[in-house]
Amino acid sequence: MEQMIHYFENIPSSHRAAIIVGGITFFWILEGIVPLFNLKYKKWKHAVPNIFFTLTTILVNLPLAFLLFKISEWSVANNFGIINWLPEMPLWLYVVLGVMLLDLIGAYTAHLVEHKVKPLWMVHLVHHTDHNVDTTTANRHHPLESMIRYFFTLVGVLAVGAPIGIIMLYQSLSVVLSQFNHANIQLPKKVDKALSWVIVSPDMHKVHHHFVLPYTDSNYGNIFSIWDRLFGTYMELDPDKITYGVDTFPDEKENGSIWGLLKQPFHKYRKPTTGQS
């Protein structure tokens, strides 16, 4: 455990890039072997706007990274934050709690708030208007959302008091798990169900991308599924009944255009409808 944390404390930028590219490549290949849906789309054409928004997310995060390091450094130096106020514990437990709490604040809470606050929902909409969810959808976030998510991450780092090694571990897991649970892959139902008791599985997260409420407002988790189960936002829906997209923004052509997606947060708010599968 010490060696792993030491590695993530000093993880080179090239290794972080390799995690992003390697994850997309691995799940992209897997989608061709065991697809959940035989999506009728040109995969490379579909990937273009999603890869574009992956790059904008990286560009937004890079100049803000120093804030993350500074807050982490200050928290550790001043013994500030939840995991630093708890009684002494084994290193493995310290790391697990740190990652879980960062996931709660930086991912689950951020995601929940984006769905409940109208202006933030309009920004987050870019992620939901993908009509063919696959592993490239994982990082399909408007640049404004990248900034919002980073803010929540900074709040999480301060509140948790996480050292930089745990933060880098969390961010790496977050990237890979997001690529995994968005991937258009079909696991054996029993395997997917078993995984969903611990982490967010593909079938669990696909429910969140169903085009109508209440399913859109469910399964907010990114790494751990415990938060949805604990806070009552967990839902199930048979994958065969899932339709991707958002009912209030049905134009697939616009939703596949980079310029159209960049403008999407500035459309007039449209109240979503509540429907069944």
N, C-alpha and C positions, 0 to 999 in steps of 0.2 A: 504493500500500500504506500509506503514511504517513497519507493522508487517511482511509482505511478504519479504521485502528487508532485514529486520533483520534476518529472518530465513535463507535466502540464504547467508548472511554474515557468518553465523555460521553453515552451513549445515554439518552434520556429514558424514564421508566417507561411513558409512553404508547406509545412505539415498541415496547417489549418486549411490552406487552399486544397491540399490533397484530400482532406476529409470531405470537403464539399463536393469536389469533382468526382472523387472515388465513390461516394455514396450515390450520387445521381447516376453514374455509369453502371454501378452494380445493380441498382433497382430498375434501371432502364432495361438492362438485359433480362432481368428476372421477369419483368412485365411481358416480355415476348415469349417466355417459357410457360408461365402459369398465370395468365391474365384473369382478373376477376370479371371484367367485361370485355367483349370484343368491340372496342370503341371504333366507330366508323369515322376516322379522322386521319389527316396526314400528320404523323407524329412530329416530324421535324418542324413543320409549319406551326403546329400548335405550341411547340417548345420555344419559339422565337421570343414572344412577349414575356414568357415566364423566365427565360434566361436573362432577358433585358432587366427585369425587375430583381433578379438575383444579384446582378451586377450593381444596380443602384443601391441595393441594401448594403452591399460590401462598401460602396463608396461613402454612404452615410455613416456607417459604423467606424470606418478607419479614423477620421479626424476626431471622433468622440471617444476613441479608445483610451486616451490619456485620462479622461474623467473617471472611467472605470478603475484604472490603475490607482489613481490618486485617492479615490474614495475607499478602495480596498486597503490601501496602505495606511490611511488614517485610521480606519476601523480597527485593524490589527494592532497598530501602535498604541491606540487608546483603549484597547480591550472593549470595544463597543460592538453591540449587535447580539442577537438572540443566542447564537451558538457559543459566543464568548461569555455569556452570562450563565450558561448551564453548568452543572457540576462537571468535573473532569471525567472524561470518558475515553474509551479506546479510539484510536485514530480512525478505524473503519466506520465507526458509528458517527463520529464527528463529520466525516466526509459525506456519508449517506444523508444525514440530517441537513447538512449544508446544501447539497444538490436538491433535495426535496423541497426545502424552503425557498430556494431560488426559483424552482419550477412553479411553486404556488404563487409567488408574487410576480415574477417576471413573465410567466406564460399564462397560467390559468386566470389570475386576476386581471391581467391586461386584456386578455381575450374576452372575458366576461364584460368588462367595462366597455369595450369597443362595441359590443352588441347592444348594450343598454343605453348608451349616450348617442343620440341621433347624429350629431356631426362626426363623431368617431366611427359610427356605423357606415356612413357614407364614404369614409376613407378606407375602412376595412372591406368594403364592398368589392373592391378590385380582386381580392382573394377569392371571394365567393362566386363571382360571375364567370368562372371557368366551367365550361360545359363538358369538358372531358378531363376529369381529375386524374392526374397521374403524379409520378414522383417529382416532376418539374413544377407542379403546383405549390409545393412546399414553401418555396421562397417567393411566390408571386405576391409581393406586397408593394403598395404605392410608397414612394419615398417618404411621404408624410407619415405613413404608418410605421415605417422603419424608425423614424424619429420618436414616435409615440412609444413603440415597443422598447426602444433604447432607454427612454425615460423610466419606464417601469423596471427595467433591468437595473438601472442605477439605484432606484429606490430599494429594490430587493437586496442589492449588494450592501447598502448602508444598513438596512434593517436586520439583515442576517449577520453582517459582520464577517463575510466570507473572505478568506485569503485568496490570492490570485490563482493559486493552483486549483482550488475547488471551482472558481469561476470559469476557468478555461475548460475544466472537465465538464462542467454543466453545459457550457455553450457547445462543446463538441457533441455531447450526447443529444442536445436539443436539435442540432442540425440533422444528425443521422436518424433520430427517431421521427422527426417530422417528414423526412424523405421516405422513411419506412411506412408510416401510417397513411401517407397520401398515395403511395404507390398502387398502381392498378394490378395488384397481385391477389391471388386466391390461395389462402392457407386452408388446410383442413379445418372444418368448423370447430371441432373440439380443441384444436391447437389455438385458433384465434380466440375462442372463448376463454381458454385458460390464461392466455397472455393478457387478456383484457382485465383480469383481476389485479394485475400488477402494473402493466404499461398500457399505453394507448395503442390498440391493435388496428390494423387496416379496416376491418369491418366496423369497429367501434367509431372510428373517426369519419368514415364515409357517411354515417348517419347525419353528422353535422353539416355535410354538404348537400343534403336533400333540399329541394328548392322552396319548400314552404315551412312555415311554423307549424307545430312547435319544435320540429326536428332541428331547424337551423339554430335555435337557441338551446342547444344541448351539447354534451360531450366536448367541452372547451379545452380539455387537457392536452398537453403536448408530450410529456414524458410519462408521468405517472397518472394512472386512471383513478387513484384513490380520491382525488379532489372532487371529481364529478360524482362519485358514489357518496362521498361524505356530505357534500353540499346540495344533493338532490337534483343535479343537472344531468344525470346519466339517463340515456334512452337507448332503446334497441329498435331496429327496423331491418327486416329482411333485405339483403342487398338487391334482390330482384325487384324490389319496389322503389328503389332509390332513383331519383332523377336529379342530375346535377344542375347547378345554376341558382338563380334567384328569380322568383316569380315577377318581381317588379322591374327587372332589367333583362328581358328575354331576348334581346337582339344579339344573336351569336356572332354576327360579323363585327359589330362594334366591340363586343366583349373579347374579341381576338385581335383587336387593333391596339398597338402601343399608344398612339395618340388618343384614341377613344378611351382607353383605360386611364391615361394621365388626366383626362378631363372629368372622369367619372365622379370623383368626390364633390365636384362643384355643380352637379345636377341638383334640381329641386328634390327634396326628400320625398320619397314615395312610401306610404305606409304598406308594409307587407301584409299579406293575407294569411289567415290561419286555415290550413287544410289538412287532410289526411293523406295517407299514401296513395 
